[in-house]
């Protein structure tokens, strides 16, 4: 998690960073479930990670990303992150379908994706957006959802 620029003090970015911690913790639970090899445990771990990842990605895309993408300086980066969201969901679906060999790819991609957001996009957004734009981000960003356990 980035802690050098203070961007986590912006409410929506702080929320996304907190969600990243939960997502990474759920990824660890999924890894341990795959090692155990118990299908029911893997299924629950996949469901928890899905229930964290899906609304998180949607909230980023319809809130922060949509406002940032209006500036062509951010468009390519936002498009790339959105494509990664789709690929992460595909990899998680494959793991959930029993193809545990995709777990290392999911883990590498998810950690790299979070790093790009926390150490690239979020600090850039903190600098690049102004008050009215942050108000739009807040208005567009869906509320957090609870996760089944």
Order of alpha helices (4+ residues) and beta strands (2+ residues): alpha-alpha-alpha-alpha-alpha-alpha
